[in-house]
Amino acid sequence: MPWKYNGKNLRIGREFTGTDGTKYPKIWMRYSADEKASIGITWEDPPASEAPFDNRFYWGRNTDGSLIARSLTDVNEVDDDGNAILDDDGNQLVTLGLKSNAINLVKRQAADQLAPTDWMVIRLQEDSSKTLSTAITNYRAAVRTASGTIETSIGNASDLAAFMALFDTPVDSDGNPTGNAPINDWPDAI
């Protein structure tokens, strides 16, 4: 919830006038905790139903504050009677789950990383007198391997916690990153 003064929400970056007529500048957020307290500025924690959440993994919150998780798996859409909802072609509508969306994204990322060197591969097919450097060949193979590894990790995530762990960057005992998050463990571009 917001910072409050005299029961009213304060907007960050906006000045306000105290009940005694004192004008406080828009930098009031920079005041120390003691200065804010002496003025009467207080912080009110949001109710559980309004607490922030990571919308990559959750739809929102219930009124009791519990999180509404997104589905890991694809969901066949049905109406209130349990009948399949069909598209214009008569196919069942399917809402893709987190895993399918993540795998689709990985495939697009791999394609984006391979795209700058695709012309070299095409040229090689059309002109056998040309060669493909070892660096390019190794890089392209590393991208395909990384894509496969990331997709397998996504597929192997047994629950939401395991899926979310794929987004965690590994750190050493001092909290310094030691590599890439498993979901983003691509080779360095050449």
TAVEN-V889273 format. One record per residue. N is the residue number from 1. RES is the residue in one small letter. SS is DSSP state (alpha for helix, beta for strand, coil for the rest). PSI is psi in whole degrees, -180 to 180 (999 if undefined). Layout:
[[N RES SS PSI] [N RES SS PSI]]
This chain:
[[1 m coil 180] [2 p coil 173] [3 w beta 145] [4 k beta 150] [5 y beta 124] [6 n coil 39] [7 g coil 0] [8 k beta 147] [9 n beta 138] [10 l coil 140] [11 r coil 127] [12 i coil 135] [13 g coil 9] [14 r coil 141] [15 e coil 163] [16 f beta 163] [17 t beta 130] [18 g coil 168] [19 t coil -22] [20 d coil 6] [21 g coil -6] [22 t coil 132] [23 k beta 127] [24 y beta 132] [25 p coil 169] [26 k coil -7] [27 i coil 18] [28 w alpha -24] [29 m alpha -26] [30 r alpha -10] [31 y coil 151] [32 s coil 166] [33 a alpha -39] [34 d alpha -42] [35 e alpha -44] [36 k alpha -44] [37 a alpha -40] [38 s alpha -29] [39 i alpha -30] [40 g coil 15] [41 i beta 127] [42 t beta 158] [43 w beta 136] [44 e coil 118] [45 d coil 144] [46 p coil 154] [47 p coil 155] [48 a alpha -33] [49 s alpha -14] [50 e alpha 4] [51 a coil 146] [52 p coil 155] [53 f coil 162] [54 d coil 107] [55 n coil -1] [56 r coil -28] [57 f coil -16] [58 y beta 147] [59 w beta -33] [60 g beta -154] [61 r beta 149] [62 n coil 169] [63 t coil -24] [64 d coil 0] [65 g coil -11] [66 s coil 147] [67 l beta 146] [68 i beta 104] [69 a beta 144] [70 r coil 153] [71 s coil 135] [72 l coil -34] [73 t coil 164] [74 d coil 146] [75 v beta 123] [76 n beta 122] [77 e coil 135] [78 v beta 157] [79 d coil -176] [80 d coil -24] [81 d coil 1] [82 g coil 8] [83 n coil 144] [84 a beta 137] [85 i coil 125] [86 l beta 150] [87 d coil -175] [88 d coil -23] [89 d coil 3] [90 g coil 11] [91 n coil 145] [92 q beta 133] [93 l coil 137] [94 v beta 129] [95 t beta 121] [96 l coil 139] [97 g coil 177] [98 l alpha -41] [99 k alpha -48] [100 s alpha -44] [101 n alpha -41] [102 a alpha -42] [103 i alpha -41] [104 n alpha -40] [105 l alpha -42] [106 v alpha -42] [107 k alpha -41] [108 r alpha -40] [109 q alpha -42] [110 a alpha -45] [111 a alpha -41] [112 d alpha -36] [113 q alpha -30] [114 l alpha -26] [115 a alpha -43] [116 p alpha -22] [117 t alpha 1] [118 d alpha -39] [119 w alpha -31] [120 m alpha -39] [121 v alpha -41] [122 i alpha -43] [123 r alpha -41] [124 l alpha -39] [125 q alpha -34] [126 e alpha -24] [127 d coil 99] [128 s coil -8] [129 s coil -14] [130 k coil 159] [131 t coil 162] [132 l coil 126] [133 s coil 154] [134 t alpha -38] [135 a alpha -43] [136 i alpha -45] [137 t alpha -46] [138 n alpha -41] [139 y alpha -47] [140 r alpha -40] [141 a alpha -40] [142 a alpha -38] [143 v alpha -45] [144 r alpha -40] [145 t alpha -45] [146 a alpha -43] [147 s alpha -46] [148 g alpha -42] [149 t alpha -44] [150 i alpha -44] [151 e alpha -40] [152 t alpha -42] [153 s alpha -41] [154 i alpha -49] [155 g alpha -32] [156 n alpha -9] [157 a coil 115] [158 s coil -21] [159 d coil 179] [160 l alpha -39] [161 a alpha -42] [162 a alpha -38] [163 f alpha -45] [164 m alpha -33] [165 a alpha -25] [166 l coil -19] [167 f coil -3] [168 d coil 126] [169 t coil 128] [170 p coil 143] [171 v beta 157] [172 d coil -174] [173 s coil -19] [174 d coil 0] [175 g coil 10] [176 n coil 137] [177 p beta 138] [178 t coil 3] [179 g coil -163] [180 n coil 156] [181 a coil 144] [182 p alpha -32] [183 i alpha -14] [184 n alpha 37] [185 d coil 73] [186 w coil 156] [187 p coil 156] [188 d coil 138] [189 a coil 151] [190 i coil 999]]
